[in-house]
Amino acid sequence: MPLPPILVDPSALSEFAAQLHREPVIAVDLEADSLHSYQDKVCLLQFSTPTATVLVDPLAIGDLSSLKAVLADGAVRKVFHAADYDIRCLYRDFGIEINGLFDTMIACQFLGEEKVGLADILNKYFDVQLDKRYQRADWSKRPLEEGMVRYAAEDTRYLLQLTEQLEAQLVAKGRLAWAQEEFVLLEQVRHNSTDGPLFLRFKKANTLERRQLAVLEELLQWRDSEAKRRDCPPFKVLNNAPLLEVARSMPANVRALSKVEGMVPRLVGRYGGSLLSAVEEGLKVPEEELPVYPRGEPRQRDPEAEARVLLLKKWRSKISKELEMDPGIVINNASLEQIARRQPNCVEDLAELKAMKNWQRQVLGKGIVAALKT
């Protein structure tokens, strides 16, 4: 199969965008460099129509505003697989909004597919083998290897055919409206704000005492600066696990640092001085200025509500088997906990629970109320 064209000129992109706007449905995907750069960016866009696949190089073109109209037009269906990250990146980098979404991964989840990754789905439905070598490739490098171009094209080439098959199955199961509600909600996702202390976005920071938090923040600020200097993701400077242990133990010297779990000699030799300096800065923070991890209002233990959660989980296990869907897709734990605390007496009471989707109230509502009355 010949290589797809790669657009690198703004005028060519504008003409192509007009062509896309005449299509009733298009498949879209993107490749980014999140594993290779400090600030990830969109490096390639892939589009497939029923007759062609075309790649767009945003690093060469820069301005993608000519794509805004077609991608925001809900009359043109946009097919993605696992659209969450793509939607966030397109809005962040180019102000592009997506309307008219059909996400084939969500469709697969609602159909009870055990494996919903694109490689697995294409293999199952079309006997296509994606070359996994390029999943972690650096898409910011130019020129793109021929294998990378072929791999990128395969990501969208089959999505329109896949959509036809998945949509037919959703209709047959009476679940198309469920998926469509999820699509509309997904269209609204955006990247979270990066304001505030770095420890607020660090997993397990809530397990630390205030002094340890101060040390952790200094360590994270150092790692972030180092990653920015090297233009690489922070985890490539130092993983979270040893960084957390350094904050927890607050070593005073190289000997103590070398005993910290995960701090192998190579890391101690390369970063020991910087880490110890960060620890020292954290220890200097005055007591009254120590950071506090925001924990919200303390929730009092409610044994009766906890018992209701167990009842609901038991019910969910049963209904998930009947629907042949993953329990977390049917309804997540957070929603079950909210329901258990509210203890609705009828289906109408579920309308007050914002965490529940409309399809969940309609399909699951009677079962939830009945389970709580057992």
ABEGO torsion letter per residue (X at the ends): XBBBBBBABAAAAAAAAAAAAABABBBBBBBBAAAABABBBBABBBBBBAABBBBBBAAAAGBAAAAAAAAABAABBBBBBGAAAAAAAAAAAAGBBBBGBBBAAAAAAAAGBABABAAAAAAAAAGBBBBAAAAABBAABOBBBAAAAAAAAAAAAAAAAAAAAAAAAAAAAGAAAAAAAAAAAAAABBBBBABEBAAAABBGAAABBAAAAAAAAAAAAAAAAAAAAAGBBAAAABBAAAAAAAAAAGBABAAAAAABBGBBAAAAAAAAAAAAAAAAAAAABBAAABBBBBAEBBBBBBAAAAAAAAAAAAAAAAAAAAAGBBAAAABBAAAAAAAAAAGBABAAAAAABAABBAAAAAAAAAAAAAAAAX
